[in-house]
């Protein structure tokens, strides 16, 4: 398997009234295409901060993120936004669906933002939602969907650009056990059948242990 994304000597610090707070300390990791990797650790260990940097949502204080050997943070902000839109899908603990749009419209957003033809985007979104068992819920708004259905729409949106990489930050954290397990099974199926690479931050050890690799964080480092 070829390397998809790598973190090289990543550091992240924040200035506080009490002084500089170092959240990430020389993180080095490599993720290969088709891998399913979980990142675990106690609250405050730096998991979400690392995820945001891997997804180019936040810049590191020092170090590099390489995506297919390209230095992500050498890009300017407009190029970074385009990179995020085309290359990475995101699923968070809270679905972040727009309440005024229905399931189909929410799923279509990444494709429309990248100015793809409307008809092509709509067809792709309908296919994804159908694959995720939501073909009868296309025109329901988030408030009319269950928590599990809302997260499935968020997954469809993350897959909209066929990026092949999904970053999921506590995706089951706001779901009951059965619904969370069902969502994780969906990730496993997508990884196995479509070779989508997943990096998943989770506190749920029973789920993380089903991934190819488990990376554990403590005090801003990988242990």
C-alpha positions as protocol buffer text, in pm:
chain_id: "A"
residue {
  index: 1
  type: UNK
  ca { x: 0 y: 0 z: 0 }
}
residue {
  index: 2
  type: UNK
  ca { x: 126 y: 348 z: -87 }
}
residue {
  index: 3
  type: UNK
  ca { x: 147 y: 624 z: 168 }
}
residue {
  index: 4
  type: UNK
  ca { x: -154 y: 857 z: 158 }
}
residue {
  index: 5
  type: UNK
  ca { x: -97 y: 1108 z: 436 }
}
residue {
  index: 6
  type: UNK
  ca { x: 188 y: 1164 z: 681 }
}
residue {
  index: 7
  type: UNK
  ca { x: 258 y: 1390 z: 977 }
}
residue {
  index: 8
  type: UNK
  ca { x: 622 y: 1495 z: 1012 }
}
residue {
  index: 9
  type: UNK
  ca { x: 742 y: 1645 z: 1344 }
}
residue {
  index: 10
  type: UNK
  ca { x: 406 y: 1811 z: 1409 }
}
residue {
  index: 11
  type: UNK
  ca { x: 391 y: 2051 z: 1702 }
}
residue {
  index: 12
  type: UNK
  ca { x: 101 y: 2268 z: 1813 }
}
residue {
  index: 13
  type: UNK
  ca { x: 106 y: 2531 z: 2085 }
}
residue {
  index: 14
  type: UNK
  ca { x: -145 y: 2786 z: 2207 }
}
residue {
  index: 15
  type: UNK
  ca { x: -74 y: 3106 z: 2396 }
}
residue {
  index: 16
  type: UNK
  ca { x: -266 y: 3135 z: 2722 }
}
residue {
  index: 17
  type: UNK
  ca { x: -263 y: 3380 z: 3012 }
}
residue {
  index: 18
  type: UNK
  ca { x: -58 y: 3125 z: 3204 }
}
residue {
  index: 19
  type: UNK
  ca { x: 195 y: 3095 z: 2922 }
}
residue {
  index: 20
  type: UNK
  ca { x: 244 y: 2872 z: 2620 }
}
residue {
  index: 21
  type: UNK
  ca { x: 43 y: 2547 z: 2619 }
}
residue {
  index: 22
  type: UNK
  ca { x: 195 y: 2274 z: 2405 }
}
residue {
  index: 23
  type: UNK
  ca { x: -83 y: 2045 z: 2283 }
}
residue {
  index: 24
  type: UNK
  ca { x: 108 y: 1834 z: 2027 }
}
residue {
  index: 25
  type: UNK
  ca { x: 474 y: 1735 z: 2068 }
}
residue {
  index: 26
  type: UNK
  ca { x: 668 y: 1607 z: 1767 }
}
residue {
  index: 27
  type: UNK
  ca { x: 399 y: 1383 z: 1621 }
}
residue {
  index: 28
  type: UNK
  ca { x: 516 y: 1151 z: 1343 }
}
residue {
  index: 29
  type: UNK
  ca { x: 280 y: 910 z: 1172 }
}
residue {
  index: 30
  type: UNK
  ca { x: 211 y: 761 z: 832 }
}
residue {
  index: 31
  type: UNK
  ca { x: -124 y: 640 z: 698 }
}
residue {
  index: 32
  type: UNK
  ca { x: -143 y: 422 z: 388 }
}
residue {
  index: 33
  type: UNK
  ca { x: -421 y: 403 z: 131 }
}
residue {
  index: 34
  type: UNK
  ca { x: -695 y: 161 z: 232 }
}
residue {
  index: 35
  type: UNK
  ca { x: -604 y: 162 z: 601 }
}
residue {
  index: 36
  type: UNK
  ca { x: -853 y: 201 z: 881 }
}
residue {
  index: 37
  type: UNK
  ca { x: -676 y: 366 z: 1175 }
}
residue {
  index: 38
  type: UNK
  ca { x: -817 y: 474 z: 1509 }
}
residue {
  index: 39
  type: UNK
  ca { x: -670 y: 736 z: 1742 }
}
residue {
  index: 40
  type: UNK
  ca { x: -755 y: 689 z: 2109 }
}
residue {
  index: 41
  type: UNK
  ca { x: -661 y: 849 z: 2439 }
}
residue {
  index: 42
  type: UNK
  ca { x: -801 y: 1043 z: 2731 }
}
residue {
  index: 43
  type: UNK
  ca { x: -975 y: 1377 z: 2689 }
}
residue {
  index: 44
  type: UNK
  ca { x: -716 y: 1649 z: 2642 }
}
residue {
  index: 45
  type: UNK
  ca { x: -456 y: 1415 z: 2493 }
}
residue {
  index: 46
  type: UNK
  ca { x: -455 y: 1611 z: 2166 }
}
residue {
  index: 47
  type: UNK
  ca { x: -658 y: 1374 z: 1946 }
}
residue {
  index: 48
  type: UNK
  ca { x: -895 y: 1630 z: 1796 }
}
residue {
  index: 49
  type: UNK
  ca { x: -618 y: 1887 z: 1753 }
}
residue {
  index: 50
  type: UNK
  ca { x: -419 y: 1630 z: 1555 }
}
residue {
  index: 51
  type: UNK
  ca { x: -726 y: 1543 z: 1348 }
}
residue {
  index: 52
  type: UNK
  ca { x: -787 y: 1908 z: 1264 }
}
residue {
  index: 53
  type: UNK
  ca { x: -428 y: 1948 z: 1149 }
}
residue {
  index: 54
  type: UNK
  ca { x: -438 y: 1627 z: 942 }
}
residue {
  index: 55
  type: UNK
  ca { x: -751 y: 1767 z: 774 }
}
residue {
  index: 56
  type: UNK
  ca { x: -594 y: 2110 z: 716 }
}
residue {
  index: 57
  type: UNK
  ca { x: -860 y: 2272 z: 932 }
}
residue {
  index: 58
  type: UNK
  ca { x: -586 y: 2416 z: 1155 }
}
residue {
  index: 59
  type: UNK
  ca { x: -218 y: 2489 z: 1094 }
}
residue {
  index: 60
  type: UNK
  ca { x: 57 y: 2338 z: 1311 }
}
residue {
  index: 61
  type: UNK
  ca { x: 301 y: 2556 z: 1501 }
}
residue {
  index: 62
  type: UNK
  ca { x: 581 y: 2350 z: 1344 }
}
residue {
  index: 63
  type: UNK
  ca { x: 611 y: 2044 z: 1121 }
}
residue {
  index: 64
  type: UNK
  ca { x: 456 y: 1931 z: 794 }
}
residue {
  index: 65
  type: UNK
  ca { x: 158 y: 1736 z: 667 }
}
residue {
  index: 66
  type: UNK
  ca { x: 226 y: 1548 z: 345 }
}
residue {
  index: 67
  type: UNK
  ca { x: -64 y: 1431 z: 128 }
}
residue {
  index: 68
  type: UNK
  ca { x: 58 y: 1202 z: -149 }
}
residue {
  index: 69
  type: UNK
  ca { x: 400 y: 1358 z: -86 }
}
residue {
  index: 70
  type: UNK
  ca { x: 275 y: 1716 z: -136 }
}
residue {
  index: 71
  type: UNK
  ca { x: 333 y: 1963 z: 150 }
}
residue {
  index: 72
  type: UNK
  ca { x: -20 y: 2068 z: 245 }
}
residue {
  index: 73
  type: UNK
  ca { x: 67 y: 2380 z: 441 }
}
residue {
  index: 74
  type: UNK
  ca { x: 281 y: 2525 z: 164 }
}
residue {
  index: 75
  type: UNK
  ca { x: -54 y: 2617 z: 5 }
}
residue {
  index: 76
  type: UNK
  ca { x: -224 y: 2953 z: 52 }
}
residue {
  index: 77
  type: UNK
  ca { x: -568 y: 2968 z: 215 }
}
residue {
  index: 78
  type: UNK
  ca { x: -769 y: 2947 z: -108 }
}
residue {
  index: 79
  type: UNK
  ca { x: -569 y: 2646 z: -226 }
}
residue {
  index: 80
  type: UNK
  ca { x: -611 y: 2486 z: 118 }
}
residue {
  index: 81
  type: UNK
  ca { x: -988 y: 2529 z: 100 }
}
residue {
  index: 82
  type: UNK
  ca { x: -991 y: 2365 z: -242 }
}
residue {
  index: 83
  type: UNK
  ca { x: -771 y: 2081 z: -111 }
}
residue {
  index: 84
  type: UNK
  ca { x: -1009 y: 2015 z: 180 }
}
residue {
  index: 85
  type: UNK
  ca { x: -1310 y: 2016 z: -51 }
}
residue {
  index: 86
  type: UNK
  ca { x: -1162 y: 1775 z: -303 }
}
residue {
  index: 87
  type: UNK
  ca { x: -933 y: 1551 z: -102 }
}
residue {
  index: 88
  type: UNK
  ca { x: -1085 y: 1488 z: 243 }
}
residue {
  index: 89
  type: UNK
  ca { x: -1427 y: 1397 z: 380 }
}
residue {
  index: 90
  type: UNK
  ca { x: -1514 y: 1492 z: 737 }
}
residue {
  index: 91
  type: UNK
  ca { x: -1753 y: 1333 z: 987 }
}
residue {
  index: 92
  type: UNK
  ca { x: -1781 y: 1487 z: 1334 }
}
residue {
  index: 93
  type: UNK
  ca { x: -1954 y: 1395 z: 1660 }
}
residue {
  index: 94
  type: UNK
  ca { x: -2228 y: 1642 z: 1573 }
}
residue {
  index: 95
  type: UNK
  ca { x: -2345 y: 1605 z: 1216 }
}
residue {
  index: 96
  type: UNK
  ca { x: -2322 y: 1978 z: 1123 }
}
residue {
  index: 97
  type: UNK
  ca { x: -2600 y: 1943 z: 867 }
}
residue {
  index: 98
  type: UNK
  ca { x: -2765 y: 2267 z: 758 }
}
residue {
  index: 99
  type: UNK
  ca { x: -3116 y: 2260 z: 910 }
}
residue {
  index: 100
  type: UNK
  ca { x: -3282 y: 2449 z: 624 }
}
residue {
  index: 101
  type: UNK
  ca { x: -3165 y: 2194 z: 365 }
}
residue {
  index: 102
  type: UNK
  ca { x: -3292 y: 1838 z: 320 }
}
residue {
  index: 103
  type: UNK
  ca { x: -3077 y: 1525 z: 318 }
}
residue {
  index: 104
  type: UNK
  ca { x: -3018 y: 1540 z: -57 }
}
residue {
  index: 105
  type: UNK
  ca { x: -2922 y: 1908 z: -55 }
}
residue {
  index: 106
  type: UNK
  ca { x: -2685 y: 1865 z: 242 }
}
residue {
  index: 107
  type: UNK
  ca { x: -2513 y: 1577 z: 65 }
}
residue {
  index: 108
  type: UNK
  ca { x: -2477 y: 1774 z: -257 }
}
residue {
  index: 109
  type: UNK
  ca { x: -2302 y: 2073 z: -97 }
}
residue {
  index: 110
  type: UNK
  ca { x: -1935 y: 1970 z: -147 }
}
residue {
  index: 111
  type: UNK
  ca { x: -1997 y: 1898 z: -515 }
}
residue {
  index: 112
  type: UNK
  ca { x: -2180 y: 2225 z: -570 }
}
residue {
  index: 113
  type: UNK
  ca { x: -1909 y: 2422 z: -390 }
}
residue {
  index: 114
  type: UNK
  ca { x: -1654 y: 2277 z: -631 }
}
residue {
  index: 115
  type: UNK
  ca { x: -1879 y: 2391 z: -920 }
}
residue {
  index: 116
  type: UNK
  ca { x: -1952 y: 2048 z: -1064 }
}
residue {
  index: 117
  type: UNK
  ca { x: -2259 y: 2021 z: -1292 }
}
residue {
  index: 118
  type: UNK
  ca { x: -2577 y: 2023 z: -1083 }
}
residue {
  index: 119
  type: UNK
  ca { x: -2730 y: 1716 z: -1248 }
}
residue {
  index: 120
  type: UNK
  ca { x: -2413 y: 1512 z: -1193 }
}
residue {
  index: 121
  type: UNK
  ca { x: -2394 y: 1618 z: -829 }
}
residue {
  index: 122
  type: UNK
  ca { x: -2760 y: 1534 z: -768 }
}
residue {
  index: 123
  type: UNK
  ca { x: -2724 y: 1191 z: -927 }
}
residue {
  index: 124
  type: UNK
  ca { x: -2415 y: 1112 z: -719 }
}
residue {
  index: 125
  type: UNK
  ca { x: -2584 y: 1228 z: -397 }
}
residue {
  index: 126
  type: UNK
  ca { x: -2892 y: 1016 z: -467 }
}
residue {
  index: 127
  type: UNK
  ca { x: -2670 y: 712 z: -528 }
}
residue {
  index: 128
  type: UNK
  ca { x: -2477 y: 765 z: -204 }
}
residue {
  index: 129
  type: UNK
  ca { x: -2787 y: 814 z: 8 }
}
residue {
  index: 130
  type: UNK
  ca { x: -2941 y: 507 z: -152 }
}
residue {
  index: 131
  type: UNK
  ca { x: -2630 y: 302 z: -74 }
}
residue {
  index: 132
  type: UNK
  ca { x: -2656 y: 418 z: 289 }
}
residue {
  index: 133
  type: UNK
  ca { x: -3020 y: 313 z: 319 }
}
residue {
  index: 134
  type: UNK
  ca { x: -3170 y: 661 z: 294 }
}
residue {
  index: 135
  type: UNK
  ca { x: -3339 y: 651 z: -46 }
}
residue {
  index: 136
  type: UNK
  ca { x: -3676 y: 722 z: 119 }
}
residue {
  index: 137
  type: UNK
  ca { x: -3542 y: 1011 z: 324 }
}
residue {
  index: 138
  type: UNK
  ca { x: -3393 y: 1229 z: 50 }
}
residue {
  index: 139
  type: UNK
  ca { x: -3632 y: 1518 z: 104 }
}
residue {
  index: 140
  type: UNK
  ca { x: -3641 y: 1510 z: 485 }
}
residue {
  index: 141
  type: UNK
  ca { x: -3467 y: 1788 z: 673 }
}
residue {
  index: 142
  type: UNK
  ca { x: -3228 y: 1704 z: 960 }
}
residue {
  index: 143
  type: UNK
  ca { x: -3494 y: 1772 z: 1223 }
}
residue {
  index: 144
  type: UNK
  ca { x: -3709 y: 1500 z: 1065 }
}
residue {
  index: 145
  type: UNK
  ca { x: -3432 y: 1237 z: 1079 }
}
residue {
  index: 146
  type: UNK
  ca { x: -3308 y: 1021 z: 1365 }
}
residue {
  index: 147
  type: UNK
  ca { x: -2958 y: 1070 z: 1505 }
}
residue {
  index: 148
  type: UNK
  ca { x: -2830 y: 771 z: 1314 }
}
residue {
  index: 149
  type: UNK
  ca { x: -2990 y: 891 z: 990 }
}
residue {
  index: 150
  type: UNK
  ca { x: -2837 y: 1237 z: 1037 }
}
residue {
  index: 151
  type: UNK
  ca { x: -2491 y: 1082 z: 1075 }
}
residue {
  index: 152
  type: UNK
  ca { x: -2546 y: 871 z: 763 }
}
residue {
  index: 153
  type: UNK
  ca { x: -2625 y: 1188 z: 570 }
}
residue {
  index: 154
  type: UNK
  ca { x: -2301 y: 1334 z: 710 }
}
residue {
  index: 155
  type: UNK
  ca { x: -2117 y: 1024 z: 586 }
}
residue {
  index: 156
  type: UNK
  ca { x: -2274 y: 1059 z: 241 }
}
residue {
  index: 157
  type: UNK
  ca { x: -2161 y: 1423 z: 234 }
}
residue {
  index: 158
  type: UNK
  ca { x: -1809 y: 1313 z: 332 }
}
residue {
  index: 159
  type: UNK
  ca { x: -1803 y: 1068 z: 40 }
}
residue {
  index: 160
  type: UNK
  ca { x: -1945 y: 1312 z: -213 }
}
residue {
  index: 161
  type: UNK
  ca { x: -1612 y: 1406 z: -369 }
}
residue {
  index: 162
  type: UNK
  ca { x: -1474 y: 1050 z: -394 }
}
residue {
  index: 163
  type: UNK
  ca { x: -1165 y: 1166 z: -206 }
}
residue {
  index: 164
  type: UNK
  ca { x: -1084 y: 823 z: -67 }
}
residue {
  index: 165
  type: UNK
  ca { x: -996 y: 966 z: 277 }
}
residue {
  index: 166
  type: UNK
  ca { x: -1244 y: 1025 z: 560 }
}
residue {
  index: 167
  type: UNK
  ca { x: -1151 y: 1182 z: 893 }
}
residue {
  index: 168
  type: UNK
  ca { x: -1405 y: 1101 z: 1164 }
}
residue {
  index: 169
  type: UNK
  ca { x: -1384 y: 1276 z: 1502 }
}
residue {
  index: 170
  type: UNK
  ca { x: -1589 y: 1088 z: 1766 }
}
residue {
  index: 171
  type: UNK
  ca { x: -1851 y: 998 z: 1501 }
}
residue {
  index: 172
  type: UNK
  ca { x: -2044 y: 768 z: 1738 }
}
residue {
  index: 173
  type: UNK
  ca { x: -2007 y: 989 z: 2046 }
}
residue {
  index: 174
  type: UNK
  ca { x: -2354 y: 1141 z: 2018 }
}
residue {
  index: 175
  type: UNK
  ca { x: -2531 y: 814 z: 1933 }
}
residue {
  index: 176
  type: UNK
  ca { x: -2673 y: 532 z: 2142 }
}
residue {
  index: 177
  type: UNK
  ca { x: -2474 y: 208 z: 2149 }
}
residue {
  index: 178
  type: UNK
  ca { x: -2675 y: 20 z: 1886 }
}
residue {
  index: 179
  type: UNK
  ca { x: -2680 y: 315 z: 1643 }
}
residue {
  index: 180
  type: UNK
  ca { x: -2310 y: 381 z: 1701 }
}
residue {
  index: 181
  type: UNK
  ca { x: -2226 y: 18 z: 1630 }
}
residue {
  index: 182
  type: UNK
  ca { x: -2433 y: 31 z: 1311 }
}
residue {
  index: 183
  type: UNK
  ca { x: -2246 y: 342 z: 1194 }
}
residue {
  index: 184
  type: UNK
  ca { x: -1913 y: 178 z: 1264 }
}
residue {
  index: 185
  type: UNK
  ca { x: -2019 y: -130 z: 1068 }
}
residue {
  index: 186
  type: UNK
  ca { x: -2091 y: 106 z: 781 }
}
residue {
  index: 187
  type: UNK
  ca { x: -1733 y: 241 z: 804 }
}
residue {
  index: 188
  type: UNK
  ca { x: -1596 y: -114 z: 803 }
}
residue {
  index: 189
  type: UNK
  ca { x: -1801 y: -202 z: 494 }
}
residue {
  index: 190
  type: UNK
  ca { x: -1693 y: 114 z: 310 }
}
residue {
  index: 191
  type: UNK
  ca { x: -1330 y: 42 z: 394 }
}
residue {
  index: 192
  type: UNK
  ca { x: -1351 y: -318 z: 281 }
}
residue {
  index: 193
  type: UNK
  ca { x: -1563 y: -273 z: -31 }
}
residue {
  index: 194
  type: UNK
  ca { x: -1453 y: 68 z: -159 }
}
residue {
  index: 195
  type: UNK
  ca { x: -1102 y: 83 z: -5 }
}
residue {
  index: 196
  type: UNK
  ca { x: -1179 y: 417 z: 160 }
}
residue {
  index: 197
  type: UNK
  ca { x: -913 y: 520 z: 410 }
}
residue {
  index: 198
  type: UNK
  ca { x: -1050 y: 611 z: 753 }
}
residue {
  index: 199
  type: UNK
  ca { x: -881 y: 790 z: 1042 }
}
residue {
  index: 200
  type: UNK
  ca { x: -1116 y: 776 z: 1340 }
}
residue {
  index: 201
  type: UNK
  ca { x: -1083 y: 950 z: 1676 }
}
residue {
  index: 202
  type: UNK
  ca { x: -1281 y: 756 z: 1935 }
}
residue {
  index: 203
  type: UNK
  ca { x: -1304 y: 677 z: 2306 }
}
residue {
  index: 204
  type: UNK
  ca { x: -1478 y: 348 z: 2228 }
}
residue {
  index: 205
  type: UNK
  ca { x: -1211 y: 80 z: 2260 }
}
residue {
  index: 206
  type: UNK
  ca { x: -1439 y: -201 z: 2147 }
}
residue {
  index: 207
  type: UNK
  ca { x: -1484 y: -18 z: 1816 }
}
residue {
  index: 208
  type: UNK
  ca { x: -1125 y: 105 z: 1778 }
}
residue {
  index: 209
  type: UNK
  ca { x: -988 y: -247 z: 1824 }
}
residue {
  index: 210
  type: UNK
  ca { x: -1163 y: -350 z: 1503 }
}
residue {
  index: 211
  type: UNK
  ca { x: -947 y: -111 z: 1299 }
}
residue {
  index: 212
  type: UNK
  ca { x: -626 y: -217 z: 1126 }
}
residue {
  index: 213
  type: UNK
  ca { x: -420 y: -6 z: 1366 }
}
residue {
  index: 214
  type: UNK
  ca { x: -483 y: 169 z: 1697 }
}
residue {
  index: 215
  type: UNK
  ca { x: -274 y: 477 z: 1775 }
}
residue {
  index: 216
  type: UNK
  ca { x: -284 y: 586 z: 2139 }
}
residue {
  index: 217
  type: UNK
  ca { x: -217 y: 943 z: 2248 }
}
residue {
  index: 218
  type: UNK
  ca { x: -117 y: 1080 z: 2587 }
}
residue {
  index: 219
  type: UNK
  ca { x: -8 y: 1433 z: 2675 }
}
residue {
  index: 220
  type: UNK
  ca { x: 27 y: 1538 z: 2314 }
}
residue {
  index: 221
  type: UNK
  ca { x: 238 y: 1245 z: 2197 }
}
residue {
  index: 222
  type: UNK
  ca { x: 181 y: 905 z: 2037 }
}
residue {
  index: 223
  type: UNK
  ca { x: 256 y: 623 z: 2280 }
}
